[in-house]
Structures are given as C-alpha cells and as structure tokens.
C-alpha cells in the first residue's frame, strides 16, 4: 500500500472520530441545556431577566460551537483535496512544513472566543443566581434556625 493511501485512511478515521465526538458532545450539551432550562424556569424567584441572560449565553455558545465546527470541516475539506490531488506525498522536512501551514489559523481564535463567551456567560449567570439566592434567603428563613428576639 502506498504512503498516500495509508495517510488517507488515517485521515478518514480521524475525521470520522472527530465527527462522532463532536456529535456526542453536542448531544450532551443540548441535554444539559434542557435540564438547566427546566430547572431555572421552575426555580422560585427567577424572573425573565435570568432566563434572558441564560438564553443569550446559550445562543452565543451555540453560534461559536457552529463556527468552530465549520472551521474544522473547512480544514478537513482542504486536507482531503490535498490528499486526493496528484501531488507526490513524501515525508520530509518540506512535508512537515506544509502540514504546519495546514493548521487553521482561525481555529485557535474560535476556541478562544468560545472560552471567553463561556466564561463571561458563566460569570453573569453566577452573579444573577447569587443575587437570587440572597433574595430568597431574605424571603425564606433558613430551616432549623430559631429567630431570636432583639
């Protein structure tokens, strides 16, 4: 078997693995989103503001996730077209440099953007939740605590 065919088969396995992992991760994230939304919407004291922050966070995360997937798919297509071309495939320093240039430049940017969106959304949601918890503690006395008269 030629080197080119071996590399093509390795590439196909890696691409299928990525697609399956991405699909499974997306399913898990969607299930977590459903559970979180159900929990938040049934939480006493939660008004529409918290739900809107959560919806904005979810939509921004999904948008970044889709952009990440598109960037990876574009690079896979680019690599696939290279492997299917009639170029002689040799393992050399020149090939190593060529592979370094195939790494998507915007992939790192999308990953950094996703991390920043996640962190900002998490911080906003945590702040909102902490405020609601403080409000609920003021409204509902703690169980087991005796009120002292002053």
Protein Blocks (a to p, Z undefined) as FASTA:
>chain_A
ZZklmmmmmmmmmmmmmmmmmmmmmmmmmmmmmmmmmmmmmpghiafklmmmmmmmmmmm
mmmmmmmmmmmmmmmmmmmmmmmmmbdcdddfklmmmmmmmpcfklmmmmmmmmmmmmmm
mmmmmmmmmmmmmmmmmmpccehiacddZZ
